[in-house]
Amino acid sequence: MDIAIVGTGYVGLTTGACIATLGHVVTCIDIDKAKIAGLEQGKLPLYETGLDELVTSERRSGRLRFTADLAAGVRGAGIVFVSVGTPPDLRGDVDLSYVRKAADDIAPHLSKGAVLVLKSTVPAGTARQIKRQISALGRNNPVASNPEFLREGSAVADFFNPDRIVVGADEPAAARSLASLYAPFEKHGVPVVVTSTVDAELAKYASNAFLALKIGFINEVADLCEQTGADVASVAACVGHDKRIGSAFLAPGPGFGGSCFPKDTRAFIATGRRFGANQTLVESLIRSNELRKRKLAVRILDHLAGGSVVAVLGTAFKAGTDDMREAAALTIVPLLQQQGVKVKAHDPQCRTVGAKMLPAVSWHDDPYAAVADADAVVVLTEWPDYRTLDWRRIAASMRGRMLFDYRNLLEASAVATHGLRYIGLGRPVSQPPAAAKNGSASTAGDWHDIAAAPY
C-alpha cells in the first residue's frame, strides 16, 4: 500500500518510519523545504530514541521517502495521514487551523477511495467537520480518526508494541482500509478497537488525562510520605500491584510536561466546558501540576543563599527526547535565577534547544564540568547516564553538599556515603556520615535545620 503522511514532526516522522518497516511505501510530506532537505540527507529535526537508525534504514530501502510537493506525495496514496500541529489557542482550546488548511490542500489530490486519516490529536467531532469540509470541495473520500498513543522517548518501541490500536471510522470503507494496514498487529494479538470517529477522538484525550491524573496523584502521595516518614517507592509498589490500578505512571517527579499532557489536559477541559460537562478533576490537576514545579524551586532556595551556584542535570521534560516544552526546568530555573542563583546545566540532548529557551544558563557538554564548584546539584531528568555518574568525584568537586533528586533516580544511601545531603521525593532525607568533607556546609544552615525542614 502507498501511504502519505502530511507533517514530519514527532508523530508524523515516527509513524512514517515505523509503517515503512511493515513493507509499505511511505511518503512524508512537509511544507518546510529545509526540513525535507535535511531528512533526505539523514538529518532528523528532533531526537527520539531509535528513530534516527530507523529512518536511515527505511530511507535506504526506498520504502521511506520525503517531499515538499504535497500534490505528488498524496497522489496515488490509499491512506493519507494528517499529522500536523494542533497547538493551544489563548483559551486553552485547540487551534485546528493547521488541520483545516491541510485538509483543504490535500482534498484536490486525493485518489478515489483514498482515506483521509486524522493522526493529529483533535477534539471530539473534528473528523466529521473535516468530512463536511472536503465534501464542500467536491470530494467524497471517507475521513477517519486514528489517534496515536506514543510516549516521547519510547515512541518507536510503543508503535511496535501497542496496548491497543484505535480506529475511528464512520464509514465501512475507512474501517476496512485501516484494519488492513494494522492487520499484522491484530494477527499477533493486539486489540484493534474499531469505533466511531467521535469515540476515538475523545478516547485519546481521556487516556492522556487519566495518565496525567496518576502522575498528579502520586506526587501528592509523595508529599504525604515526606510528612509521615513513609517511602513513596514502597507505597507505589503496593498500590501498583493492584491490577485495577497498575504500576505505570506511579513515580513522583517535578510535574508533567512535554507536548502532550499539558496541551491535551487543557483541551479536555475546554471540550468539557464547550459541551457543558466540566472536567473538574482535571482542572484541579493542572493547577496542582504548575504549583508543584514552583514548590520544588522553593525547596531548593530554602537551603541556599543568593549568589549560590546550582547545577541542573537534565532539562528535557523526560529522558529519551530533546523536547523541553513545558519542562520543569523552564519554571524552576528562572525562579532560582530571580533569587540571584547562578545556574549551570547539562543535558545529553538538549543543549542546542536549551540554550535558546534558557539563555542565561551556563551550559556544559560534560556533567562533571556542570557540577564543579556547585553549592547544589538538582537531577531534573531521569537520564540513565546520571545513575552511573561517579558521585565520589562529584562530591569532591562541589563547593556545597546538597543533592536534590527530583526523579528518585539515585540510591540515597550510596550518594550520602560520599558526603552529600540527599533530598528526594517522598523519601526520608539521607544525611552524610559524620566524617564527610568539612568546609562545604550548605548556606541554608546546620544539619539539624536541614533535617527538620518541612518538605
N, C-alpha and C positions, 0 to 999 in steps of 0.2 A: 504494500500500500504506500502511496505517496502521501506524506504528511507535511503540512506547512504550520509553522509557529511564528506568530507575529509578536515580536518583543523578545529581546535577548538579555533580559535581566536575570536575576537569581532563579526564578521559577521557569521562565521560558528556556534558558540555556540548559539548565539541568534536565528538564523534561525532554528537550530535543535530543540531547546526547544519549539519554537513557533509552528513549524509544528507538533510536537508531540501532542500539545493540540487539533489539528484538528482530532485526532484519529488514526494517522499513527504511525507505529513503526519506530523510527529513531535511527540509529547507527552513533554516531560521532566518527571519526577516527583521530588519530594523532600519528605521529612517536615519539613524546615526551612521553615516558613511565611515567615519573614523573608527567607530567601534567594529563595524563589519570588516574593515581592512585589517584591524588588529586580530580579529578572530580568524581570518583567513591565513594569517601568519602565525597562528597558535598563541596569540596573546589574549588572555582572558581579562575581562573588565572587573572581575571580582575573585575573591578567594573562597573556595568551598572544598572541603576535604575530598580528595579523589577525583574532582571534576576535571582538573587540568589533564590528567592522564587519560581520562575517558574521552574528552573532546579530541585530544590528539589522535587517539586510536581510531575513533569513528570518522574523523576528518580524512585520515589517510586511507581508510577503507572505501571512501567515496559515498558512504551512506549518510554523512552529515555535511550539509552544505550551508553556505551563508551568502546572503544577498541583501542589497538595499533596494532592489527592484521589486516592489510589492506585487505588481501585476504578474511578473514572470514567476515569482515564488509561489503565488497562490494558484496560478493556472494549472489545472490538471490534478490538484490535490483532492483526495477523497475526504480528508478531515483537515479543517483549518482551525487551529487553536488560537485564541486571543489571550495573550499573556502580557498585557500592558499594565502600567501603573494605575492604582486606584487610591491616590493619596487622600488624606482627610481634608475636608473643607474647614472653614472658620468655625462651624458649629460642631465639628467632630463627626459629621456625616461623611459619606463617601463622595468624592468628586469622580463622576463617571464620564467626564468629557473625553478622556483618552479612549475609553471603551467605545463610546458612541462614534468618535472620529475613526477609530479602527474599523468598525462595522461599516461605516459609510465608504471607506476606501476599499475594503475587501469585497463588498457586495457585487460590484460590476464584474469581478473577475472569478466569481465562484462557478465551478463546473456544475452541471445539472446533477442533482442528487448529493452534492457535497454537503457535509455537515459543518456548520459553524459552531465551535465549542468554546464556551467561556471558561478559561482556566484561571483568569483573574478572580480575586475574591470580591464578590459583589453582593449587594443587599437582595433580599427576597423579592422576586418579581422582575429582576433585571433581564433575564433571558427572554421573558415574554415581551418586555419592552423592545429589546433588540430585534425580536422576530417581527414585531409590527413595523419597526424602523426599516428593516431591509425589504419587507413586503411592500412598503410605500415606494421603494426604489425598483419595484418590479421583480424581486427575487423571492421565490417560494421555498428556498432552502430551509431545512429544519435547523433550529438553534437549540443547543443543549448546554448543560452545566456539568462540568467535571472538576470539582474543587480539588486542590492539592492539599495533602497533609504532610508536607515535608518539613522537617526540622532543620533550620540552618545549622551547619556544622556536620550534619549527618544526612544530608538530603539524598545523596546517591544511594546510600545504604537503605534509606527509607523507601525510595522508589522501588527497589528490587525486593524489599521485604515489608510490604504494606500490611497493616492490620485489616484494611478493607479498601475497596475501590468504590467510590460513589459515582454513579452515572445518573444524572438528572436529565430526563427526556420526556417531552410531552407528545412526541410523535414516534411511532414504532420504528421508522427508518433510522432515526438518530440512535435509538437504543440498540438496534442491531449493529450499526456501524461501530459504535464504541465497544459493544460486547465482543465483537470480532477482534478489535485492537487489543483488548485485555484478556482474550481467551487463554494465553499461556499462563497467566496468573491464576485464573479460575481453575484451570486444569491441575494446578498444584495446591489447590485447597484454599486460595484466598477468596473471601466473600466478595462478590461483585453485587453491590446493592443498587438495583435499578428502581428509580423513584421519579417523582416529578421534578421539574427544574426548581420550583419554589422550595420543595423539601431539601434538595441538595444544597441550594444556596444558604438556607437557614442552618442546615447541619454543620456547615463549615464554621459559621460564627459561633454556634452553640458549643462546638467542640473546643475551639480556642478559648472561649470564655470560661468553660469548665476547668480546663487545664490551668488557666491563669488564676482561677479561684483556689486551686490546690496549692499553688505557689504562695498566694497571699495567706492562706490558712496556716501552712507550715511555718511561715515567717512569724506569725503571731504566736504559734505554739513555741517557737524558739525563744521569743521574748519571755514567755511564761516559764520556760525551763530555766532561764537565767535567774529568775527571781526565786524559784523553788529549789534550785540545786540539782535539777534533773539534767539528763543529757539528751538532746534532741535526736541524736543518731539512734539511740536505743528506743526512744518513743516512736520515731518514724518507722523503725523496723517492725515494732509490734503492730502499729497501725497498718503498715503496708502489706503484712501477711494476710490481711483480710481480703479475700478475692473480690469482694464487692467494692473495695477501695483501690487496691494495687499500690505498688511502691513507687511508680513513676511520678516525677514532679513533687516529691516529698523531701527535697533537700533545701534547707534555708539558704538565702542569699541576699544580695543587696537590692532586690526588687527586679521584676521582669522588664525587659527592654526589647530592642530589635525592631524588625519591620512588621511583625505580625500582631503579637499580643496587644501592645498599646493601641495600635490603629484599629484592630478588629474589635476589641472590647468597647472602644468609643463608638464605633459604628453599630455595634449590637445595641448599645444604649440608645443611640439615635433612632434606630429602627423601631425599638420598643416604644419610644415616645411618639414616633410618627403614627403608629398603629394603636396608641392608647393602651399599651401593655408595658408599663415601666419595668425595667430590669434593675430593681433596687439593690440587689446583692452585688451586681457588677459595678454599679455606680459607687458603692461604698469601697469596693476593691480598688478602683482607680485612685481614689483619694488616699487610701492607706498605702498604696504602692509608691506614690510620689512622696508621701511623708516619710516612708521608710528610708529612702535614699538620703533625705535631709538629716534624719536622726542618726544615721551611720556616719555622716560627716561630723556631726556634733560630738559623737562618741570619740572620734579621733582628736578633735580640738580640745576636749576635756582633759587630755593628757599631754598637751603641747602648749607652747607659748608662741607668741608672734615671732617671726624670724626663724622658726624651725624649718627643717627640711624633711619632706615626706617623699618616699619612693613608692610609686604605684606600679605594681606588677599586673599587667593585663588591663586593657581599656576596651576591648571588644565586649559586646553585651553578653557573649558566651564564647566558649572555645570552639575552634574549628571554622571560624569565619573571620573576615575583616570588617564586619558590619558593626558600626558604632551608633547606629540610630537608636536614640533613647537609651543608650547605655548608662549604667550607674555613674560611670566616670564623668559624664557630661554634667551631672548635678554635683557630685562630691568634690571634684577637683576645683571648680570655680568657688565653691563655698570655702574650701581651705585657703585658696588664694586671697579671697576677700578679707581673711583674717591675718594676712601677712605671711602665710606659709609658702615656702618655695616648693614646687612640685617637680620631681623628676619622674620619668616614666619609661617603661619598656613593655612592648607587646610584640610577639613574634610575627604578626601580620599587619598590625595597624599603624605603623609609624607614618606612612605616607598620608593616609586619611586622617590620622590623629593629629598630625602637625597642622592640618587645616582647621580641624574642629576645636583643638585646644592649643592655639599658637603660643601661649605664654608658658607652656610646659617645656622643660629641658628633656629632649628625647634621646634615648640611648639604644644602640643596637645590641648591647650586651647587658643582661640583667645584673651582673656583678658591678658594672660601671654605674648602673642606675641606683643601686643601694649604697654605694660608697659614701660615707660621711652623713648618711641619713639619720635623723632622730627617730623615725618610724618607717616601717615598711607596711604597705597595705596590699594584700592579694585580692584583686577585684575580678579576675577572670580565671576559670579553672583549667588553664592550660596544663597538660600533663607534665611538661618540662619543668614547671615550677615545683612539682612534687619531688623531683630528684635533684634540686639545687643543693649545693654544699652549704648548709646553714651554719656550719662552724666558720667557714670562710666569710660568709655574710656577716655574722655576729662580730667577727674580728675587724671588719671594715666599717661597720656602722659607728656613728657617734652616740646614738641613743640605744634604747633597749626594747622599744615597743614593736610588736608584730601583730597586726590586725588581719586575721584570716577570714575574709568575708565570703569564703566559699567552703570553709571547713575542709580544705584540701590537704592540710598537713597533719602529721601526728604531733599533737600538742606537747606531750612529754619529751619527745625527741628534740623538738625545737627548743624547749625550755632548758634542756641539758646544756645547750651551747650558750646559755646566759641571756636568752631573750624572754621577754614577758609576753606570753601568748594570750591573745583575746580572740576567740572565735565567735560563732553564733550559736546560741543555745547550748553552750558547753561551759564547764567550770573554767575559770581563769587559771592558767598554768604559770607558776612563778619559777624563775631560775633558781638553782641551788645557791646556798649562801656563798659559795666560792666563786660566783660569777664575776666577770671582769668588773673592776671598780672604775670609777671616774666617768661613767656614762649613764647616770641616772636620768630618768625622764624628767622633763621640765615641769611635769604636772604635779609632782610631789613625791612622797616616800612610798615604800612598799604597801604600808597599811592603807594609805589613801587610794591607791590603785585597786587593791583587792576589795576594798569596801565600796568602790564607786558603783552606783546603780547603772545597770546596762539595760 
